[in-house]
């Protein structure tokens, strides 16, 4: 091709436009990164809340099933709770003692 003028691939205006896009991209990176991190933390917390709500419901059901009176006292004793003023004693090796006697 005679007389064809070759245009440089990287004209100053193209470089300026590319540089502007790069700067805009860098300015958007931090907020986007923060947003995705916060969203993942929120999802984990929501899962934890759901788990705790299910556990709360199970405990409410358990309280309702235990009722009151003797059944409640037995359940409290099984959990190791004592009445105010009582002293807790932990006795170990009862099974071995029963075998021996």
C-alpha positions as CSV (number, residue, x, y, z in Angstrom):
1,X,0.0,0.0,0.0
2,X,1.6,3.1,-1.2
3,X,0.7,6.3,0.6
4,X,-1.1,4.5,3.4
5,X,-0.6,6.2,6.6
6,X,0.0,4.0,9.7
7,X,-1.8,5.1,12.8
8,X,0.0,4.3,16.0
9,X,-1.8,1.8,18.1
10,X,-1.6,3.7,21.4
11,X,-2.5,7.3,20.8
12,X,-2.3,9.7,23.7
13,X,-6.1,9.9,23.9
14,X,-6.4,6.1,24.1
15,X,-3.8,6.0,26.8
16,X,-5.5,8.7,28.7
17,X,-8.9,6.9,28.4
18,X,-7.3,3.6,29.5
19,X,-5.6,5.4,32.5
20,X,-8.9,6.9,33.5
21,X,-10.7,3.5,33.4
22,X,-7.9,2.0,35.5
23,X,-8.2,4.8,38.1
24,X,-12.0,4.4,38.2
25,X,-11.5,0.6,38.6
26,X,-9.1,1.2,41.5
27,X,-11.5,3.6,43.2
28,X,-14.4,1.0,43.0
29,X,-12.3,-1.9,44.2
30,X,-12.2,-1.1,47.9
31,X,-16.0,-0.4,48.3
32,X,-16.8,-3.5,46.3
33,X,-14.4,-5.6,48.4
34,X,-15.9,-4.2,51.6
35,X,-19.4,-4.9,50.4
36,X,-18.7,-8.5,49.6
37,X,-16.9,-9.1,52.9
38,X,-19.8,-7.5,54.8
39,X,-22.3,-9.6,52.9
40,X,-20.5,-12.8,53.7
41,X,-20.3,-11.8,57.4
42,X,-24.0,-11.0,57.4
43,X,-24.8,-14.4,55.9
44,X,-22.8,-16.2,58.6
45,X,-24.5,-14.2,61.3
46,X,-27.9,-14.9,59.9
47,X,-27.1,-18.6,59.8
48,X,-26.0,-18.4,63.4
49,X,-29.2,-16.6,64.4
50,X,-31.3,-19.3,62.7
51,X,-29.4,-22.0,64.5
52,X,-29.9,-20.2,67.9
53,X,-33.6,-19.7,67.2
54,X,-34.0,-23.4,66.5
55,X,-32.1,-24.2,69.7
56,X,-34.3,-21.7,71.6
57,X,-37.4,-23.4,70.2
58,X,-36.1,-26.8,71.3
59,X,-35.4,-25.6,74.8
60,X,-38.9,-24.0,75.0
61,X,-40.4,-27.3,73.9
62,X,-38.3,-29.1,76.5
63,X,-39.4,-26.7,79.2
64,X,-43.0,-27.2,78.3
65,X,-42.7,-31.0,78.3
66,X,-41.0,-31.1,81.7
67,X,-43.8,-29.1,83.3
68,X,-43.4,-28.3,86.9
69,X,-43.1,-30.0,90.2
70,X,-41.2,-33.3,90.7
71,X,-40.4,-33.7,87.0
72,X,-38.8,-30.2,86.9
73,X,-36.8,-30.9,90.1
74,X,-35.5,-34.2,88.6
75,X,-34.5,-32.5,85.4
76,X,-32.7,-29.8,87.3
77,X,-30.9,-32.3,89.4
78,X,-29.9,-34.2,86.3
79,X,-28.4,-31.0,84.9
80,X,-26.5,-30.5,88.2
81,X,-28.5,-27.6,89.5
82,X,-29.1,-27.1,93.3
83,X,-31.6,-25.2,95.3
84,X,-30.5,-22.0,97.0
85,X,-28.7,-22.9,100.3
86,X,-27.9,-26.5,99.3
87,X,-24.4,-27.7,98.8
88,X,-23.4,-29.7,95.8
89,X,-21.4,-32.9,96.2
90,X,-20.0,-34.8,93.2
91,X,-19.5,-38.5,93.9
92,X,-17.5,-40.5,91.4
93,X,-17.0,-44.2,91.0
94,X,-20.4,-45.3,92.1
95,X,-20.6,-48.0,89.4
96,X,-17.3,-49.5,90.6
97,X,-18.5,-49.3,94.2
98,X,-21.7,-51.2,93.3
99,X,-19.8,-53.9,91.6
100,X,-17.7,-54.5,94.7
101,X,-20.7,-54.6,97.1
